[in-house]
Amino acid sequence: MMRIQIVLLSAFLTCSISQAQVQKAGPEIQTIGQGVVWRTSETKDSRGMYLPPWKEIKVTNIFRFKRKPVVGSKVTVIPLAAGIPPLDLRIIKTEKKVDACDERLPASWEVELEPIKLQKFFDVEPAANRAAEFPFDVAILYPAVKVARQINEGQLVKGTFPKGISIDTVKVALDLTDDGKPDVIIVEYCCGGTKKPADTCDYTCGKTFKKLRNVWKLVDTLAPC
């Protein structure tokens, strides 16, 4: 009887350890992308740019899906602007696109999301040097990750992001496991120098990293044709 209890206890502990390891692992993500908030109205200025009051708000320029997503499923949208929490939006349309640089490369999927109804998007001021029509960028995760949060630059600690990456080039840092540490890093830099921030040059390149089993892996690259 004692031996049976010991065996059962051992099995329970093994199961508990396995569950803890699974809980610490980040969620499986098919796509880590970006987009731009686009606000439209019935009024335009002399340059043809939309002006408030805003009538409709969408996320546009979503084209980094390497696998076809399911229409009707949701993505998590993380605004890269202070004071607006992440939200989930439903995919309403997908369209297959050939590679703009080389048609022989694998195609990707352009995604259309349902319009945004959250009032904060209507009220928020644009980021510095941004038109009111396109106030800020967003990060996008598919499938949706309920606990995903942005980590601000001031919260990044040396050693918690990929080696060789300059903190000045980090555009997005995301926590996917609710532990305050980055699990996704998106960097943008001058194509002629990986340490130079993207806003200091005309041609920009980028890389996306995701932490897998506590090791940073390169999962996507971006460069001009």
Secondary structure, DSSP 8 states (H G I E B T S, - for coil): -HHHHHHHHHHHHHHHHHHHHHHHS----SEEEEEEEEEE-SEE-TTS-EESS--EEEEE----BSS---TT-EEEEEESSTT---EEEEEEEEEEE--SS-TTS--EEEEEE-----HHHHH----TT--TTS--EEEEEES--TT-EE--GGG--TTSS-TT--GGGEEEEEESSSSSS-SEEEEEEETTEEEEEGGGSSSEEEEEEEEETTEEEEEEEE---
